[in-house]
Amino acid sequence: MSFYRHHVFFCTNQREPDAEGRVRPCCAAKDAQGLRDYAKKKVKALGLSGAGAVRVNNAGCLDRCEEGPCVVVYPEGVWYTYVDASDIDEIVESHLQNGRIVERLRI
């Protein structure tokens, strides 16, 4: 049995320019940190956080930034992308609260 029912990792990676000044897409450029903070507060407000429940964490590069911003939910290993707080609301309420994968946001 896992310590958390769901462990959620938000990529918050910030990429630096390469030698030619090009920057690959990164989740940080799409407010990943702000939306991770929003998700964490939402999970807590719904009473879903803590041992045996849900944990929301920052992650370094998950290497899917071109598809992102991205978040992965374990133990299922379900990857999502999102655009705004309404997408986060849907992931939290559908997947984390009710166990239904949000297919429209799935990577």
N, C-alpha and C positions, 0 to 999 in steps of 0.2 A: 504494500500500500504506500502510495506517495504521501509526503508530508502535506502537499497542497492538492486539492481536487483539480485545480487548474493553475498552471504557472504560465504567465503571459510575459513575453519578451518583446519590447519595442526597440527596433533599431533606431538609435539616435546618433549614428555615425556622421561625422563631418569630414569630408574628403578635402585634401589640399590639392592645388593645381600641380600638374606634372611639369616636366622640364620645358614643355612648349606652352605652358600656361592653360592647358585644357583641364577641366574638372569633370570627372565622371559624375553622374547623378548621385546624390546622397540624400538620405532620409532627413538629416538635420535641416536641409534647405527647404523642407516641406512642413516645418513646424512639428517635427516628430516629438521633440521634448515637451512642447506645450500640450500636445494631444495625449502623450503618455501621462502627464500630470493630470489632465482632465479625466482620463480613464481611471487612474488611481483614486481620485476623489469620488468618482461615480461609484466604483466598486465599494468603497468604504461607506458612502451614503446609503447604499442599498443593503448594507450589512453583510456583504459577501466576502469581506477580507479576513485574513488571519489563518491560523493553523487549521488544516482540514478543509479550507475553503479556497480563496483565490489570492494569488500574489501577483502584483504587476511590477515589472522591473525594466530598467534600461538595459540595453545590450549594445555591445560594440557592433562592428560591421557584421551583418548576417549574410552579406554578399548577394543580396537580391534587390539592391537599391534601384536598379534599372526598372524593376517592376513595382516600385514602392511609392510612397513610404510603406514599410512592411512591419508586420507583427506576426509572431508565431505563438500558438496556444498549445501547451503540453498538458497532459500526456498524449493528446490526440495527434500532435504534430500538424495541426491545421495552420496554414499560412494565409494571411489576409493582407490586402492593401486597403487604404482608406483615404478620404479626401478631407473630411471635416468632422466636427463633433457629432453630427447626426449618424455618421458611419460608425463611430466609436460607440454611441448609444445602442445601435443595432447589434454590434458584436457583443457588448456587455449583456444586454437584455436577452438576446436570442441564444447565444452560445454559452456564456458563462452562467447565466441565471437559469436558462431553460433547456440547455443541452442540444439546441438546434444549430447546426452549422449554417452560416450566412453565405450561401452559394454565390450570390452576386458580387461579393467582395473577396471571394477565395482566389488565391493565386494558384 
